[in-house]
Amino acid sequence: MGAARRARGPIGWRHAVGATPPERVVSRARETEREAIMKKPRTALRSHHRKQASHQEGKKKCVLSSSRVKPSTPNDLARRQEEVVLQAFSPYHLFRDTAEVTVFREKLLSWYDREKRDLPWRRRAEGEVDLDRRAYAVWVSEVMLQQTQVATVIDYYTRWMQKWPTLQDLASASLEEVNQLWAGLGYYSRARRLQEGARKVVEELGGHVPRTAETLQQLLPGVGRYTAGAIASIAFGQAAGVVDGNIVRVLCRVRAIGADPSSTLFSQHLWSLAQQLVDPARPGDSNQAAMELGATVCTPQHPRCSQCPVQSLCRAHWRVEREQRLALQNLPGSPDVEECAPSTGQCQLCAPPTEPWDQTLGVTNFPRKASRRPPREECSAVCVLEQPRARGGPRILLVQRPSSGLLAGLWEFPCVTAEPSGPCEREALLGELQRWAGPLPATHLRHVGQVVHTFSHIKLTYQVYSLALDGQTPVTVTPPGARWLTREEFHTAAVSTAMKKVFRVYEGQQPGTRKGSKRSPVSTPSSRKRPGPGQQVLDNFFRPHLPTDAPHLNSTAQ
């Protein structure tokens, strides 16, 4: 078999017994090189150093370049990610071992099996044998639940699935029908993209929904990382983690994460934890259990910690108990050895020193509140134009918005952008009305009130006007994009919540209208409320998801 071989040496070469070890050869060569250099004149020596430095820099660039080009193995990637993680924060924000992860899963799923809410999309998904229909049922629910409360979604979901029980039914519907059913749910681009996705599945994918989170996100419009993971885990049993606002809250408290929610490290770490906690045997239930915990127990303002199934694993709860003990002993609160202690510098997953622990908040110190840019303020003038004596009863004019942008494709009263208290507001609005309905009496245009409506990124103030075509020949011909509707038709049309508020102001100014109505109050400068949770973006925490999409996520609005 030839000469005996020695084991791999320090520099990775094999060589025969008795041969000069390569490290010695290198050493002698370096000595010879140094001797030759010492004999050179200074100018040559400086030139040599420049060449050597250039050579070393070239080697570095070559190494960097090759590291970019060569594909890394999963083990290499995992090792590098681990090194980055250990440099950024301490293991305090991780689960200690697989045993702790297993305990978390078992406690959470056991609680979920006992306490989960009976929701229509859960019943439909659990009872559906056909995978594509099951995926469609989950898909619709997840899209509706983005930025919207469960109580609001239930009725919309039930009516949607009754009208379009399959992907094929939705694909064949008109956008007008879709917007009409969605009206009032907000974030209308969700409905449009949902139908676009259904049409793609039917027309391009043979009627079959993609089976993995990766292909769902890649192939379907409007499906982001959160929605893809939810569909893949609940409908197809893929062990894909998800992160929405509820899960963000749970994970931040369980692992005491107080970092800036807009940071990349924050997002990456939460997705990593979510993936780690998914039970491969019950991935859909794992994700739904974590969301259920955040929605019903680990709530934003008033968490019910005594009912939490994972309280014993919650670092935020540990911190509360420790601070209470210190307070009883009149000792100053300070981190102990069990708390986060990174090897160097400030841990990037802890709250910064500028935001110390607030004992009055308890576990709601986590997650840290995201800095939110206030919505920009805009003004519009809008007019309810009515024909009181139209054939078949009084009718009001609606016009359709453009097919893209805010409230795309919805119907609204004619309106124009205006400056606050602008002098040309009435003239501009009258010109817009005449564009749709022909010559109109300017003297009849009457200001009746104001509506303030907050979208996800815009605070829009509507100056509401009315104009009644009394004693005029009824308008029977309208240009494309305009409709004359009865009041009953208006209430079932695809109009936004803002336009319904405008119409309530108009109705309140009409003779014989009762002002003591039990309807919800109109949002005016004196009575408007802050936007509810259903109107606020999931980007309290991400910038994209949670989900989410949300998803991490959308510039569209209600």
Disulfide bonds with the S-S distance in Angstrom:
none
